Amino acid sequence: MPFITASDGVQLHAEEAGSGTPLIFVHEFGGDHRSWEPQMRFFARRHRCITFAARGYPPSDVPTDLESYSQARAAQDIADVLTGLGIDKAHVVGLSMGGFAALHFGLDHGARALSVTAAGTGYGAEQEHEAYFRGVSENVAQNFLSQGSRAFSEIYAAGASRVQFQNKDPRGWSEFRDRLGEHSAEGAANTMRGVQSRRPSLYALEERFRQMQVPTLVMVGDEDDHCLQPGIFLKRTIPACGLLVLPKSGHTLNLEEPAAFNAALAEFLAMVEAGAWAPRDARADPTQIMRTK
């Protein structure tokens, strides 16, 4: 599988399967390029599917300089992978950290986004929790470095929005935990410090989102508490945005509920490609309860 040279020289490991309209998957902090296997296998039947390991996640390079990691850089890496593969435009699908990157790709590279799907996206976006999120992000970074990925994966993988996955699919959850334990501790710490804790709140980007014309789907689990309100915010702000809430579900949606995730994404992509995913009808006035005249 190819290595793509990002515009700053970092080598990014990419994998692809299938043919058709390009579809790129962007992984979360706790996952890696392998996390998208249920989607790669399903969507490769009709799409050219791409997944890649973010910088800091072997076999991609693990830069030691913290300034090599940022939210803007994460969005640029998506563009660089597409460019390296000779792809002009693609559907972009991201989970959590990858969902933030997908949204920023829609803002910064909108002409190259056929659509954007952001699942489980919102941690740190709630303004009342910004300080807490930055503090706990630093704690996570320190724990990766002091305990090592293998030991800390036991703790991180059992978070409040991960236990839903563990309860539904212990085998799948164990695979997720084991893969997390293989991550570079330095890469995880730099990613947490450089990308996660320093990214702007989604709410601070409201005016930019109101101008974003890319068809967008937001997916969130109803027990992924800190993504629920950001999900509603995105629905109300991005003109052509739909919101899907999966019941009794946590953060790791694409692995926890792969059939529901794939079905919803497939329907969204089909509607986008048919030109049927339009901005909200102006008559659907959110301030109106009942029409009287």
C-alpha positions in Angstrom: 0.0 0.0 0.0 1.3 3.5 -0.8 2.9 6.1 1.4 1.7 9.6 0.6 4.1 12.5 1.2 2.2 15.3 3.0 2.9 18.9 2.0 5.2 19.2 5.0 7.2 16.1 4.2 5.5 13.7 6.6 4.9 10.2 5.3 1.3 9.0 5.6 0.3 5.3 5.2 -2.8 4.9 3.0 -4.8 1.9 1.9 -7.5 1.7 -0.8 -10.0 -0.8 -2.2 -12.7 -0.8 -4.8 -13.5 1.5 -7.7 -16.0 4.2 -8.3 -16.7 7.6 -6.7 -13.9 8.2 -4.1 -14.8 7.9 -0.4 -12.1 8.6 2.2 -12.4 7.6 5.9 -10.7 9.5 8.6 -10.2 7.8 12.0 -10.6 8.9 15.6 -8.0 9.4 18.3 -8.5 6.0 19.8 -8.6 4.2 16.5 -6.4 4.0 13.4 -6.8 3.2 9.7 -7.8 -0.4 10.6 -10.9 0.9 12.4 -12.7 1.4 9.1 -12.5 -2.2 7.9 -16.3 -2.8 8.2 -16.8 0.3 6.0 -13.9 -0.4 3.6 -15.3 -3.9 2.9 -18.9 -2.7 2.5 -18.4 0.4 0.5 -15.6 -0.9 -1.8 -18.4 -2.7 -3.7 -19.3 0.6 -5.3 -16.8 3.2 -4.3 -13.0 3.8 -4.5 -12.4 3.6 -0.7 -9.4 5.1 1.0 -8.3 5.0 4.6 -5.1 6.3 6.1 -3.2 6.4 9.3 -3.0 10.0 10.7 0.4 11.4 11.5 1.5 10.0 14.8 0.0 6.7 14.1 2.4 4.0 12.7 3.0 3.0 10.0 2.7 6.7 9.2 5.5 8.9 10.5 5.5 10.0 14.1 6.9 13.6 14.1 8.5 14.5 17.4 7.8 18.2 17.0 4.5 19.2 18.6 4.0 21.9 16.0 3.7 19.3 13.3 0.2 18.5 14.8 -2.8 20.8 14.5 -6.4 20.8 13.5 -5.6 22.7 10.3 -2.8 20.2 9.5 -5.2 17.2 10.0 -7.6 18.7 7.4 -4.6 19.4 5.1 -3.5 15.8 5.4 -6.8 14.6 4.0 -6.2 16.9 1.0 -2.7 15.7 0.6 -3.7 12.0 0.7 -6.3 12.7 -2.0 -3.8 14.7 -4.1 -1.2 11.9 -3.7 -3.7 9.4 -5.0 -4.6 11.6 -8.0 -8.1 12.3 -6.6 -9.7 15.7 -7.1 -12.9 15.3 -5.1 -14.2 12.8 -2.6 -16.9 12.0 0.0 -15.2 12.5 3.4 -16.2 10.5 6.4 -14.7 11.0 9.8 -15.3 9.7 13.4 -14.6 11.9 16.4 -11.2 13.4 15.8 -11.7 12.4 12.2 -15.1 14.0 12.2 -13.5 17.3 13.2 -11.0 16.9 10.5 -13.7 16.1 8.0 -15.7 19.3 9.0 -12.6 21.4 8.7 -11.9 19.9 5.3 -15.4 21.0 4.3 -14.6 24.5 5.6 -11.1 24.8 4.2 -11.3 22.6 1.0 -15.0 22.6 0.3 -14.5 22.5 -3.4 -12.9 19.1 -3.1 -15.6 17.6 -0.8 -18.5 15.8 -2.5 -20.0 15.5 1.0 -18.9 15.4 4.7 -20.0 12.9 7.3 -19.1 13.7 10.9 -19.9 10.9 13.4 -19.3 11.2 17.2 -18.0 14.7 16.8 -18.2 17.2 19.6 -15.7 16.5 22.4 -14.3 19.8 23.7 -16.8 21.8 21.6 -19.1 22.6 24.5 -17.9 26.0 25.7 -18.7 25.2 29.4 -16.5 22.2 29.2 -13.6 23.7 27.2 -11.2 24.1 30.2 -12.0 20.7 31.6 -11.4 19.1 28.1 -8.0 20.7 27.8 -7.1 19.5 31.3 -8.2 16.0 30.7 -6.5 16.0 27.3 -3.2 16.8 29.0 -3.8 14.0 31.5 -4.4 11.5 28.7 -1.2 12.6 27.0 0.8 12.2 30.2 -0.7 8.8 30.8 0.2 7.5 27.4 3.8 8.6 28.0 4.1 7.4 31.6 2.2 4.1 31.4 2.7 3.2 27.8 0.0 2.5 25.2 -0.6 -1.1 26.2 -1.3 -0.4 29.9 -3.3 2.8 29.3 -5.4 1.3 26.6 -7.2 -0.7 29.3 -8.3 2.5 30.9 -9.0 4.6 27.9 -11.0 1.9 26.0 -13.4 1.6 29.0 -14.5 5.3 29.0 -18.1 6.4 29.6 -19.0 6.4 25.9 -17.0 3.2 25.1 -18.7 0.7 27.5 -21.7 0.6 25.2 -19.5 -1.0 22.5 -18.0 -3.4 25.2 -21.5 -4.5 26.3 -22.8 -5.1 22.8 -19.7 -6.6 21.2 -17.0 -7.7 23.7 -15.0 -9.3 20.9 -15.0 -6.2 18.8 -14.3 -4.0 21.8 -11.3 -6.2 22.7 -9.9 -5.8 19.2 -10.3 -2.0 19.5 -8.5 -2.0 22.9 -5.7 -4.2 21.6 -5.1 -2.1 18.6 -5.1 1.0 20.8 -2.4 -0.7 22.8 -0.2 -0.9 19.7 -0.2 2.9 19.1 2.8 5.0 19.5 2.7 6.6 22.9 4.6 9.7 21.7 2.3 10.0 18.7 -0.8 9.7 20.9 0.5 12.3 23.3 1.5 14.8 20.5 -1.9 14.2 18.8 -3.7 14.9 22.0 -1.7 18.0 22.8 -1.4 19.4 19.3 -4.7 18.5 17.7 -7.3 17.7 20.3 -6.6 20.2 23.1 -5.9 23.1 20.7 -8.6 22.8 18.2 -11.2 25.6 18.1 -14.7 25.0 19.4 -17.3 24.2 16.8 -19.4 27.0 18.1 -16.6 29.5 17.4 -17.0 28.5 13.7 -20.7 29.2 13.5 -20.5 31.9 10.8 -18.2 29.7 8.6 -20.5 26.7 9.0 -23.5 28.8 7.9 -21.6 29.5 4.6 -20.6 25.9 4.1 -22.5 24.5 1.1 -21.2 20.9 1.3 -23.9 18.2 1.9 -23.3 17.0 5.4 -24.5 14.2 7.6 -24.0 14.2 11.4 -24.3 10.9 13.3 -24.2 10.6 17.1 -25.0 8.0 19.7 -27.6 9.0 22.3 -25.3 8.0 25.1 -22.4 9.9 23.6 -23.5 12.8 25.8 -20.8 15.4 24.9 -21.6 15.0 21.2 -25.4 15.4 21.4 -25.6 19.2 21.7 -22.8 19.8 19.2 -24.7 17.5 16.8 -27.8 19.6 17.1 -25.8 22.8 16.7 -24.3 21.5 13.5 -27.8 20.5 12.2 -29.1 23.9 12.9 -26.1 25.7 11.4 -24.9 24.0 8.3 -27.4 24.6 5.5 -27.5 21.1 3.9 -27.1 19.1 7.1 -29.0 16.0 8.4 -28.7 14.6 11.9 -29.1 10.9 12.8 -29.1 9.8 16.5 -28.6 6.1 17.1 -30.4 4.8 20.2 -28.5 3.1 23.1 -25.2 3.8 21.4 -21.9 5.4 22.4 -18.9 7.0 20.7 -17.4 4.3 18.5 -20.4 4.2 16.1 -18.9 2.7 13.0 -17.7 -0.4 15.0 -20.4 -0.5 17.6 -23.3 -0.4 15.1 -21.7 -1.1 11.7 -24.9 -2.2 10.0 -26.9 0.9 11.0 -23.9 3.1 10.3 -23.3 1.6 6.8 -27.0 1.8 5.9 -27.3 5.4 6.9 -24.1 6.4 5.1 -25.1 4.5 2.0 -28.5 6.3 1.8 -26.8 9.7 2.4 -24.2 9.1 -0.4 -26.9 7.9 -2.8 -29.0 11.0 -2.1 -26.0 13.3 -2.5 -25.0 11.7 -5.8 -28.7 12.0 -7.0 -28.7 15.7 -6.2 -31.4 15.1 -3.6 -29.6 16.3 -0.4 -30.6 19.9 -0.5 -30.3 22.8 2.0 -33.3 23.0 4.4 -36.5 24.3 2.9 -37.0 27.9 3.9 -40.6 27.0 4.8 -39.3 24.7 7.6 -39.0 27.6 9.9 -37.7 26.3 13.3 -39.4 29.2 15.1 -42.8 28.1 13.9 -44.9 25.6 15.9 -48.1 25.6 13.8 -49.0 27.5 10.7 -52.0 29.8 11.2 -52.2 31.7 7.8 
